[in-house]
Amino acid sequence: TSAAPNLRILPSPGPDDYLGPGHVIEAFPHEAVVEIRGGERVRAQLALSIPYAPAVGDVLLVIGKRDDHYVIGVLHGSGTTSLSFQGAVDLRAVGGPLTLSSDRGIAIHGPELEIQTGKLQIFAGTVVEKFTSLYQRVREALNVHAGKTHTVVDDASFLTAKNASIVTEETMSINGDQIHLG
């Protein structure tokens, strides 16, 4: 039987060929020193489709021939994967939700953040907010239901309303040097 005319039979890998795990010993911006074959140390250029900064201890997929070695995958990594784009970027899910998740946290950095939505729900065990100034404008009703509330104002506090009521079931205290009514 004869082989198909376009079929090439490649030679079997030689002793200088390598495909397998490489344990990162040193990491650099565009290459890593990896340990292969149970102790041999080689420099391998990063040849990944997504920018990745390896960390010492990572296990990378390395391919090599003689003195040329390349990182073509990450088997077990703790380094940083970075996606960076020039110009405006539109990230969109069509026909389903967009989910961002992490087991260690999510951080958003930028000089400005705008959120436009029909409904915003926030569920958290604790919320800490720190602002230089906070302006809120609620068109209809602002409702707060709390177990306790404690407000400290370092300077002046003003409340202006068409009508106002303070209702307590038990004791109410008003303490001040001067109290003006009317």
N, C-alpha and C positions, 0 to 999 in steps of 0.2 A: 504494500500500500504506500502511496506517496502522500506527503504532507500537503496541506492546503497551500496555494501559491503565496498568500499574504501572511502566513503564520511564521513568526520568527521564534526560534527556540533560543532562550537566553542561557548563557553559561551559569552554572551553579555558583553561589557566592564564594569568593576566595577568602583566605585567612585575614586579609586586610579589610574586608567588608564588615559592616556592623549595622544591625537594626535591633534596638532594644532599649531598656531603661538606662538612664544616666542620672546619677545622684549628684546634685549641685553642691560643689565644694566652695566655689567663689562665683559671685554674680556681678556682671557688668552691664552697661546700658544695651549693648547689642550682641553680647555673647556671654557664655558661662563656661566655667571650668567644671567638667563633670567627670565622675568616676564610672567607668564602664568595665565590663569583663572582669569583675571582681578585684579591681585595684588599679587598672590603667587609667591615668588622668589625661584628658584631652580637652582642647578648646573647641567649643561648638558654637557656630553662629546661629542666632535666632532666625528662623525661617517660618514663623507662624503667620497665619492670615490675620490674626487680631493681635495688636500690640500687648505684650505681656512682659513684666519685669520679674524675672525669677528671683527666688529667695534661697538662701543656703538651706539645704535640707529637702528642697523640692525634688521630685522624681520626674524627669522629662523623657520624652520619647526621642531618641537620637538615632540618626542615620549617618553612616560614614563610609568612606572609601579611602584607604591609605591615611593621609594626614588631614583630609577634609571631612569635617563633621558638622552636622546641622541639627538644630532642634526643630522637630516637626510636630510636636504635640506636648501636652502637659498631662501626665498620668496622675500625679498627686501634687497639688500646688498650694502654696500659701502666699505667693507673690501677688502682684497687682496687675489686673487687666484694665487697660485704659482705652476708652473709645473717645476720640477727639475729632471734631469736624470743623471745617472752616465755614463761616457764614451761618445763616439761619438754619435750624434743624427742626423738623416737624416729626414727632414720634406719635404714631396713631395706631389704634386698634380698630379695625372696621368689622362690625358684626359681633363684637364681644368686648369684654372688659380689658383694660390695661392694668396689670398688676405689677407693682414693684415690691419686692420683699427681700429681707435679709435676716439672718439669725443673729446679727450683731448691731444693727441700727441702720438708719438711712439719714443722710445729711444732704441738705439743699443749700447751696451757696450762690449768691449773686447779688448785684446791687439793687435788684428789684424783683418782686414776686407778685404775680397777679393770678388770682383764682376766680374763674367765672363758672358758676354751676347753678342748676335749679334747686339743688338740695345739698347741704353739707352736713355730714354726720361725723363726729369725732368721739371715739371711745378710748379712754385712757385711764390707767390707775391714778396717775398724778399728772397735772399740767402745770408747768412753770412758764410764765410769760414775763419778759423784761423788755420794756420800751422806754425810749426817751420821751415820747408823747404818744398817746393813744386817742384816736377820735373814732367814735361809734355813732352811726346814725341809723336808727331803726324806724321804718315808716309806720308800722302798726304797733305791735306790743313787744315789750321786753319783759320776759318772765324769768325769775331766778327762784329756784327751790333748793334750799340748802339746809343741812343739819345745823350748822352754825355759820355766822358771818362775822368777820372782824375787819374793820377798815381803819387804817392809820393814814392821816393826811398831815404832812409836815408843815404846810402853810395853811391857806384858807380853803374852806369847803363851802360851796354854794349849791342850793337846791331850789330850782324855780319850777313851779307847776301851776296849772289852772286850779286844781284841787289836790290836796294831800291829806293823808290820814296815817296815823301811827296807832296800831291796835296791839295791845299786849294782853295776855291772859293773866299775868302776874304783875311783878313790879316793873316800874319804869323810872329811870333816874335821869335827871338833867343837872349837870354840874358845870358851872361857869362863873367867872368873876362878875359878869353882867348878863342878864337875860332880858331881852327886849321883846315884848309882845305887842302886836297891833300895828 
